[in-house]
Amino acid sequence: MILILCTGNSCRSHLAEGILQKALGTSIEVASAGSKPAGYVHPFAIKAMAEIGIDISAHQSKHLDLFLTREVKTVITVCGNADQVCPIFPGQLNRHHYPFDDPAHAEGSEEEQMTVFRRVRDEISMVFTAYAHGCLDPR
């Protein structure tokens, strides 16, 4: 399993989870969680992903503790706070940190906020698609 961590588990980690799972197909399980989960997936994150054909509407905000007894091979943090509090998981072989701006802090009109969500989604897509297609960790 690849676990993607963020603080709130409402935006970036779900964007990354959806993009990486699509790139990998069903061969590897991808999940996301947070150190202080917000309790919801941001509606603009759902909307931004739907625009590129990925449905994350059924995702749920989860605490990283849910994965402490699961075999997690790779942990990827997408924000600095999660990177600092990241525990070691059973079976963990790899750890990566790819920081991204938090689109949940975007201000302005809905369209201005969606512009930020799209930018972060596209940045995450570039990094995680490259990771999936050429930089996979040893299993």
Secondary structure, DSSP 8 states (H G I E B T S, - for coil): -EEEEESSSSSHHHHHHHHHHHHHTTSS-EEEEESS--SS--HHHHHHHHTTT---TT----BGGGGTTS--SEEEE-SHHHHHH----TT--EEEE-----GGG--SSHHHHHHHHHHHHHHHHHHHHHHHHH-----
